Amino acid sequence: MAIVHKIGRRKTSVARVYLQEGNGEIFINGRELANYFPTAVLQYKVEQAFILTGTKDKYNVDIKVFGGGITGQAEAIRLAISRALCEIDADFRLTLKPEGLLTRDPRMVERKKFGQKKARKKFQFSKR
């Protein structure tokens, strides 16, 4: 099996995933999964597609991720892994689609407008 390359995005994070057959090693920017994402919730988000499809220790994953915060990066990685698994086996789509793992989350930070403190917050109004 050749290496499968897919991209996932979330907020301002971009993740490039290289998936190949192996024994379940996950490296993110040259570091191990447990070292890069210290909390169990973020580790689960990265591995969620493998757990749902039952392929947890079948593929080695090399990930390059940049931008955003750690939650956005974890969700970008999850989307990229889900897309890669669907390319390997189309039957995985039936498992991943209802869980929402193949949907790109479009929510972004709203820009700050001029004449205001933040995107929605205004400066204090003085009547007199």
N, C-alpha and C positions, 0 to 999 in steps of 0.2 A: 504494500500500500504506500502510495506517495504521501508527501506532507500536504495537509489541507490548510490553506491560509484564509482566514476570515477576519473582518473588522466589526467591532461593536462600539457604539457610542452612547453616552449618557451625560446630560448637561454639557460640560466642557471637556469631559474625559474621552479619550480615544484609546481603544485596546486592539492590538493586533495579535491574533492567536494562530499558532502553528501547531497543528494536531497530527500526531502519528502514532502508530501502534507501539505499545510498550507495556510498562508495569505500573502506570499510575502516577508518575512523577509530575509535579506541577512546579514550574519555575516562573517567577514573575520578576522581570528586570534583573535576572541573574540570581535572585534570592528565592528560597523555598517559600511555599505558601504560608506556613505557620509563622515564618519570620517576617513576611511582608504584611500580612493581615493578622494582627495579634488576637482579635476577638473571634469567638466561635461563630457569631452571626455572619460576619463577613466571609469567613471560610466556608460556611454552608452555602452562601449565595454563589460563590465561585463553583462549588461542587454540585450545586442543585441539579443541573442538567444531566450530569453523570448518574446521580442517585435515582432520578426519575426514570431514566432509560435503562438502568441496571448495568452500566458500563464503567463503574467506578475505578477499577484497576486495570483497564484494558488499553488506555491511551496515555502517552506522554504528551504534556502540553508545555510549550515554551511561549511565554506571553511578554509582549512589550506594551507597556501602558504609560500614558503621560496625560497631564492636565487634570484639573478638578481636585476633589477631595477623595478620601478613601472609600466612601460609600458609592460615589459616582463611578470610581474606578472599578469597584467590585461588580456593580451592575452592568458596566460596559463589557467586562470580561465575561459575565454570564451570558449576555446576548451573543457575543462572538462565539463562545463555545457551543451554544445552542444552534447557531447557524452552521457551524462546522459539522456537528453531529448530524444535522439534516442532510448535508451534502453527502456524508458517508452512507447513511441509510435513510431513505425517504419515509420509512415507517415510523421513525422517531418523531416526525412532525405531528402525528396524531396524538402523541403523548405530551409533547412540549407546548403545542398551540393552546390547548385549554388552560394551561397553567400561566399563560401570558409571557412565556419566555422568548417568544419570537417577535414580540411587539417592541418597536423602538419607542421609548418614552419621550414624547416631544416637549415636555415641560422644561423651560429654560428660565434663567433669572431675567426678570423684567428690567429694562434699562432705566437708569436715573434720568429724569427730565430736568431741563433747565428751569430755574425759578422755583425749584422744590428741593426739600431736604434729601428725599430718596425717591423711589419709583412712584409711590403713592402718597407718602407723607409730605405735608406742606409745612412751610414756615409758619410760626404763630402769627395769627391775624390780630392786629391792633385796631380797634374801632376809633379810638381817640389818641 
